[in-house]
Amino acid sequence: MTAPRVPGPDATAGTVRRVGERALLVELPGTAEVAALYGWLSERREAGALGAVEELVPAARTLLLDGVADVGAVAALLRTARPATAGAARGPLLEVPTVYDGADLAEVAALWGVSEEAAVRIHTGSEYVVAFCGFAPGFGYLTGLPARYEVPRRATPRSSVPAGSVALAGPYTGVYPHPSPGGWQLIGRTALTLWDTDREPPALLAPGTRVRFTASRRNGPGGKRS
């Protein structure tokens, strides 16, 4: 199938590719464009204007539409998509109480050229959005930290990172939902359960969810969601 061109949110073009019989993959320049298209499609899906589409799965530079009943019609709709990246996120807000005592907090503060206390204020001063999920069930890649505060992954990953660890890597903030190997910079920890198969939905962090980190000396079992 010839890939139709999709106008991007900032006049750049994305590419739509057919994947199997009932899926479309949209390739876009970056995370901001993916988030904008995800929001645009989500609104139309909720309004019943998208047709039967089982899943919208965003990633760093792609958006997968899976279980598409009418592939041709949805591909045609995508050719009209002109979402605006400047639009505010409309997802639910999740507050994540965080104890900022991570093993790499001092290193991150040094990279930023500030004190540890100032680093905490910087991290809690932004509102984040879950751009996409991956790596492990319940792990969200959160955007929102200003670009000047991007930090590299650790040169040597840790063999085990505790569940609830709040960490940074590149442009993203993440919270480890399970103990696992990891190479992100650890700045704190939360007691929130990010993934629970007995909960509906199991993941606290889904694409589009807005997140606020708050500095806390102690963590309780809950979190504040609105």
TORZA-868665 format. One record per residue (C-alpha): residue number from 0; residue in three letters; chain; x, y, z. Coordinates in steps of 0.5 Angstrom, whole numbers, always signed. Each point is the difference from the previous one (the first is absolute). Layout:
# TORZA-868665
[dofi NUM,"ALA","A",[X,Y,Z]]
...
This chain:
# TORZA-868665
[dofi 0,"MET","A",[+0,+0,+0]]
[dofi 1,"THR","A",[+3,+7,-2]]
[dofi 2,"ALA","A",[+1,+4,+7]]
[dofi 3,"PRO","A",[-5,+6,+0]]
[dofi 4,"ARG","A",[+3,+6,+3]]
[dofi 5,"VAL","A",[-3,+3,+6]]
[dofi 6,"PRO","A",[+1,+8,+1]]
[dofi 7,"GLY","A",[+4,+1,+7]]
[dofi 8,"PRO","A",[-2,+4,+6]]
[dofi 9,"ASP","A",[+6,+5,-2]]
[dofi 10,"ALA","A",[-1,+0,-8]]
[dofi 11,"THR","A",[+5,-6,+0]]
[dofi 12,"ALA","A",[-3,-7,-3]]
[dofi 13,"GLY","A",[-1,-6,+3]]
[dofi 14,"THR","A",[-1,-7,-4]]
[dofi 15,"VAL","A",[-5,-5,+1]]
[dofi 16,"ARG","A",[+1,-7,-1]]
[dofi 17,"ARG","A",[-4,-6,+0]]
[dofi 18,"VAL","A",[+2,-6,+5]]
[dofi 19,"GLY","A",[-4,-6,-2]]
[dofi 20,"GLU","A",[-7,+0,-1]]
[dofi 21,"ARG","A",[-3,+4,+5]]
[dofi 22,"ALA","A",[+5,+5,+3]]
[dofi 23,"LEU","A",[+4,+6,-2]]
[dofi 24,"LEU","A",[+6,+3,+2]]
[dofi 25,"VAL","A",[+1,+8,+0]]
[dofi 26,"GLU","A",[+8,+2,+0]]
[dofi 27,"LEU","A",[+1,+7,+2]]
[dofi 28,"PRO","A",[+6,+5,+2]]
[dofi 29,"GLY","A",[+0,-1,+7]]
[dofi 30,"THR","A",[-4,-1,+7]]
[dofi 31,"ALA","A",[-4,+7,+0]]
[dofi 32,"GLU","A",[-3,-2,-7]]
[dofi 33,"VAL","A",[-2,-7,+2]]
[dofi 34,"ALA","A",[-3,+3,+7]]
[dofi 35,"ALA","A",[-4,+5,-5]]
[dofi 36,"LEU","A",[-2,-5,-5]]
[dofi 37,"TYR","A",[-2,-5,+6]]
[dofi 38,"GLY","A",[-4,+6,+3]]
[dofi 39,"TRP","A",[-4,+2,-6]]
[dofi 40,"LEU","A",[-1,-8,-2]]
[dofi 41,"SER","A",[-3,-1,+8]]
[dofi 42,"GLU","A",[-5,+6,-1]]
[dofi 43,"ARG","A",[-3,-3,-6]]
[dofi 44,"ARG","A",[+0,-7,+2]]
[dofi 45,"GLU","A",[-4,+2,+7]]
[dofi 46,"ALA","A",[-4,+4,-5]]
[dofi 47,"GLY","A",[-2,-6,-4]]
[dofi 48,"ALA","A",[+3,+4,-6]]
[dofi 49,"LEU","A",[+6,-5,-1]]
[dofi 50,"GLY","A",[-3,-7,-1]]
[dofi 51,"ALA","A",[+1,-6,+3]]
[dofi 52,"VAL","A",[+8,+0,+2]]
[dofi 53,"GLU","A",[+1,-5,+6]]
[dofi 54,"GLU","A",[+7,+4,+2]]
[dofi 55,"LEU","A",[+4,+6,-1]]
[dofi 56,"VAL","A",[+7,-2,+2]]
[dofi 57,"PRO","A",[+5,+6,+0]]
[dofi 58,"ALA","A",[+8,+0,+1]]
[dofi 59,"ALA","A",[+6,+4,-1]]
[dofi 60,"ARG","A",[-1,+2,-7]]
[dofi 61,"THR","A",[-6,-5,-3]]
[dofi 62,"LEU","A",[-7,-1,+2]]
[dofi 63,"LEU","A",[-4,-6,-1]]
[dofi 64,"LEU","A",[-7,-1,-2]]
[dofi 65,"ASP","A",[-2,-7,+1]]
[dofi 66,"GLY","A",[-6,-4,-1]]
[dofi 67,"VAL","A",[-3,+5,-5]]
[dofi 68,"ALA","A",[-6,-2,-4]]
[dofi 69,"ASP","A",[+0,+4,-6]]
[dofi 70,"VAL","A",[+8,+1,-1]]
[dofi 71,"GLY","A",[-2,+4,-6]]
[dofi 72,"ALA","A",[-4,+5,+3]]
[dofi 73,"VAL","A",[+4,+1,+6]]
[dofi 74,"ALA","A",[+6,+1,-5]]
[dofi 75,"ALA","A",[-4,+6,-3]]
[dofi 76,"LEU","A",[-1,+3,+6]]
[dofi 77,"LEU","A",[+7,+0,+2]]
[dofi 78,"ARG","A",[+1,+4,-6]]
[dofi 79,"THR","A",[-4,+6,+3]]
[dofi 80,"ALA","A",[+3,+0,+7]]
[dofi 81,"ARG","A",[+3,+6,+2]]
[dofi 82,"PRO","A",[+1,+0,+7]]
[dofi 83,"ALA","A",[+3,+6,+4]]
[dofi 84,"THR","A",[+6,-2,+5]]
[dofi 85,"ALA","A",[-1,+6,+4]]
[dofi 86,"GLY","A",[-7,-3,+3]]
[dofi 87,"ALA","A",[+0,-1,+7]]
[dofi 88,"ALA","A",[-1,-8,+2]]
[dofi 89,"ARG","A",[-7,-1,+2]]
[dofi 90,"GLY","A",[+2,-7,+4]]
[dofi 91,"PRO","A",[-2,-1,+7]]
[dofi 92,"LEU","A",[+5,+3,+5]]
[dofi 93,"LEU","A",[+4,-5,+5]]
[dofi 94,"GLU","A",[+4,+3,+6]]
[dofi 95,"VAL","A",[+6,-5,+1]]
[dofi 96,"PRO","A",[+3,+2,+7]]
[dofi 97,"THR","A",[+8,-1,+0]]
[dofi 98,"VAL","A",[+5,-1,+5]]
[dofi 99,"TYR","A",[+6,+3,-4]]
[dofi 100,"ASP","A",[+6,-4,+3]]
[dofi 101,"GLY","A",[+2,-4,-6]]
[dofi 102,"ALA","A",[+7,-2,-1]]
[dofi 103,"ASP","A",[+1,+4,-6]]
[dofi 104,"LEU","A",[-3,+7,+3]]
[dofi 105,"ALA","A",[+7,+3,+1]]
[dofi 106,"GLU","A",[+2,-2,-7]]
[dofi 107,"VAL","A",[-6,+3,-3]]
[dofi 108,"ALA","A",[+1,+6,+4]]
[dofi 109,"ALA","A",[+7,+1,-2]]
[dofi 110,"LEU","A",[-2,-1,-7]]
[dofi 111,"TRP","A",[-5,+6,+0]]
[dofi 112,"GLY","A",[+5,+4,+4]]
[dofi 113,"VAL","A",[-5,+1,+6]]
[dofi 114,"SER","A",[+0,-3,+7]]
[dofi 115,"GLU","A",[-4,-6,+2]]
[dofi 116,"GLU","A",[-6,+4,+3]]
[dofi 117,"ALA","A",[+0,+4,-6]]
[dofi 118,"ALA","A",[+0,-6,-5]]
[dofi 119,"VAL","A",[-6,-2,+4]]
[dofi 120,"ARG","A",[-4,+6,-1]]
[dofi 121,"ILE","A",[+2,+0,-7]]
[dofi 122,"HIS","A",[-3,-7,-1]]
[dofi 123,"THR","A",[-6,+1,+4]]
[dofi 124,"GLY","A",[-1,+7,-4]]
[dofi 125,"SER","A",[-3,-3,-6]]
[dofi 126,"GLU","A",[-6,-4,-2]]
[dofi 127,"TYR","A",[+1,-6,-4]]
[dofi 128,"VAL","A",[-4,-4,-5]]
[dofi 129,"VAL","A",[+1,-8,-2]]
[dofi 130,"ALA","A",[+2,+0,-7]]
[dofi 131,"PHE","A",[+0,-7,-1]]
[dofi 132,"CYS","A",[+1,-7,+4]]
[dofi 133,"GLY","A",[+5,-5,-1]]
[dofi 134,"PHE","A",[+6,-4,+3]]
[dofi 135,"ALA","A",[-4,-3,+6]]
[dofi 136,"PRO","A",[-7,-1,+1]]
[dofi 137,"GLY","A",[-2,+7,+4]]
[dofi 138,"PHE","A",[+6,+4,-3]]
[dofi 139,"GLY","A",[-2,+7,-3]]
[dofi 140,"TYR","A",[+5,+4,-3]]
[dofi 141,"LEU","A",[-2,+7,+3]]
[dofi 142,"THR","A",[+2,+7,-4]]
[dofi 143,"GLY","A",[+0,+7,+3]]
[dofi 144,"LEU","A",[+7,+1,+3]]
[dofi 145,"PRO","A",[+3,+6,-4]]
[dofi 146,"ALA","A",[+5,-2,-5]]
[dofi 147,"ARG","A",[+6,+3,+3]]
[dofi 148,"TYR","A",[-1,-5,+6]]
[dofi 149,"GLU","A",[+1,-6,-4]]
[dofi 150,"VAL","A",[+5,-5,+3]]
[dofi 151,"PRO","A",[+3,-6,-3]]
[dofi 152,"ARG","A",[-1,-7,+2]]
[dofi 153,"ARG","A",[+5,-3,+5]]
[dofi 154,"ALA","A",[+6,-3,-4]]
[dofi 155,"THR","A",[-1,-7,+4]]
[dofi 156,"PRO","A",[-7,-2,+1]]
[dofi 157,"ARG","A",[-2,-3,+7]]
[dofi 158,"SER","A",[-2,-7,+0]]
[dofi 159,"SER","A",[-6,+2,+5]]
[dofi 160,"VAL","A",[-4,+6,+1]]
[dofi 161,"PRO","A",[-5,+0,+5]]
[dofi 162,"ALA","A",[-7,+1,-1]]
[dofi 163,"GLY","A",[-3,+7,+0]]
[dofi 164,"SER","A",[+7,+3,-2]]
[dofi 165,"VAL","A",[-1,+7,-3]]
[dofi 166,"ALA","A",[+5,+1,-5]]
[dofi 167,"LEU","A",[+3,+4,-6]]
[dofi 168,"ALA","A",[+3,-2,-7]]
[dofi 169,"GLY","A",[+0,+5,-6]]
[dofi 170,"PRO","A",[-6,+4,+0]]
[dofi 171,"TYR","A",[-4,-5,+4]]
[dofi 172,"THR","A",[-2,-1,+7]]
[dofi 173,"GLY","A",[-3,-7,+2]]
[dofi 174,"VAL","A",[-2,-4,+6]]
[dofi 175,"TYR","A",[+2,-7,+0]]
[dofi 176,"PRO","A",[-6,-5,+2]]
[dofi 177,"HIS","A",[+4,-6,+1]]
[dofi 178,"PRO","A",[+7,-2,+3]]
[dofi 179,"SER","A",[+4,+0,-7]]
[dofi 180,"PRO","A",[+7,+1,-3]]
[dofi 181,"GLY","A",[+0,+8,-2]]
[dofi 182,"GLY","A",[+5,+5,-2]]
[dofi 183,"TRP","A",[-4,+6,+2]]
[dofi 184,"GLN","A",[+2,+5,+5]]
[dofi 185,"LEU","A",[-3,-1,+6]]
[dofi 186,"ILE","A",[-3,+7,+4]]
[dofi 187,"GLY","A",[-5,-3,+4]]
[dofi 188,"ARG","A",[-5,-5,+2]]
[dofi 189,"THR","A",[-8,-1,+1]]
[dofi 190,"ALA","A",[-4,-5,+4]]
[dofi 191,"LEU","A",[-5,+0,-6]]
[dofi 192,"THR","A",[-2,-6,-3]]
[dofi 193,"LEU","A",[+1,+1,-8]]
[dofi 194,"TRP","A",[-3,-7,-2]]
[dofi 195,"ASP","A",[-5,-4,+3]]
[dofi 196,"THR","A",[-3,-6,-4]]
[dofi 197,"ASP","A",[-6,+1,+6]]
[dofi 198,"ARG","A",[-1,+7,-2]]
[dofi 199,"GLU","A",[-4,+3,-6]]
[dofi 200,"PRO","A",[+3,+2,-4]]
[dofi 201,"PRO","A",[+7,-3,+3]]
[dofi 202,"ALA","A",[+4,+5,-2]]
[dofi 203,"LEU","A",[+0,+7,+3]]
[dofi 204,"LEU","A",[+4,+3,-5]]
[dofi 205,"ALA","A",[-3,+0,-7]]
[dofi 206,"PRO","A",[+1,+4,-6]]
[dofi 207,"GLY","A",[-3,+7,+1]]
[dofi 208,"THR","A",[+0,+0,+8]]
[dofi 209,"ARG","A",[+3,+7,+3]]
[dofi 210,"VAL","A",[+5,-1,+6]]
[dofi 211,"ARG","A",[+2,+4,+5]]
[dofi 212,"PHE","A",[+6,-2,+5]]
[dofi 213,"THR","A",[-1,+3,+7]]
[dofi 214,"ALA","A",[+6,-1,+5]]
[dofi 215,"SER","A",[-2,-4,+6]]
[dofi 216,"ARG","A",[+4,-2,+6]]
[dofi 217,"ARG","A",[-4,-6,+1]]
[dofi 218,"ASN","A",[-5,-4,-5]]
[dofi 219,"GLY","A",[-6,-3,+1]]
[dofi 220,"PRO","A",[-4,-6,-4]]
[dofi 221,"GLY","A",[-4,+5,-4]]
[dofi 222,"GLY","A",[+1,+6,-5]]
[dofi 223,"LYS","A",[-5,+6,-2]]
[dofi 224,"ARG","A",[-3,-1,-7]]
[dofi 225,"SER","A",[-5,+5,-3]]
